[in-house]
Amino acid sequence: MNIEVFNIFFMIKTSSAGGVVLNSHGQILLVSQEGFAWTLPKGHIEANESIIEAAKREIYEKSGLTQLEFVRDLGFYERYKGC
């Protein structure tokens, strides 16, 4: 079995939610990923949680922000996490 085929069998699809947060000056919120990189706030969707609920929770957990206004859905993309 070649490595490409082997890796496909060990990939897991995960669901995450987050958002692009802008302040009144048009600056975009970035959060640190444990000091290794900067990213938009996001994280896994918990059981019985809507995408919007998960996005708001993750933004709060990563930044402390609570006063958020939903403007529009930005779509989605898929990627798989290896185990």
N, C-alpha and C positions, 0 to 999 in steps of 0.2 A: 504494500500500500504506500503510495507516495505521500509526502508530508501535506500537500494541499488538501487532499481528500481526508486525511486523518484530522486536520484542524477543523474542518467543517463540522465534524461529529461532536466536537467539544466546545462549540460556540453557543452562547446563551443570549436570547433576546431579552433586553430589559426595557422598562418604560420609565422615563424621567420627564420632569416638567420644570420650567423655569421661566425667565422672562428678560426682556431688555428694559431696564429701568433708566429713565431719563429725568434729570432734574430741570428746574426752570431755566437753566442756562444751556440746556441741550447736551450736558455732559452725561456719558454713559457710565453706569455703575459696573465696576469689575470687582470681583472678590478673589482673595488668595486661596489657592488649593494647597493647603498645608505648607505654604512657603515655596512651592515648586513652580507654580505657574499662576497666571491671572486669567480669569474666565468670567462669563456671565453667571449669575446665581442660578443654580439648578440642582436637582437631586431626584431620587427615586420616588415614584408614586406609591403610597402605602395602600394597603387593602381598604376597600370601601371609601376611597378618597377620589374626588373628581380631579380632572387635570387643573382646573383653576384653583381649587383648594390646595393642591400639591404645590403649584407654582407660588402662591402667596405664602405658604408655610416655608418653603425652601428659601424664598427671598428674605423672609423674616429671620430664619435660622442663620443665614449667611451674613446678613447685614444689619439686622435689628429694625429695619424699616417696616412700618405697619400701614401707613397712609398711602395706599396704592390705588391707582385708577386703571382699570382694564380698558385699553384702547381698541385693540384688535388682535385676532389670532394671527400668528406669524407662520403657521404651518408646522410641519414636522419633517424629520428625516430618520432613517433607521441606521443603526450600527449595532454590531454584535460584540459582546464581551467574551473573551476566552476564559476558560476556567482552568 
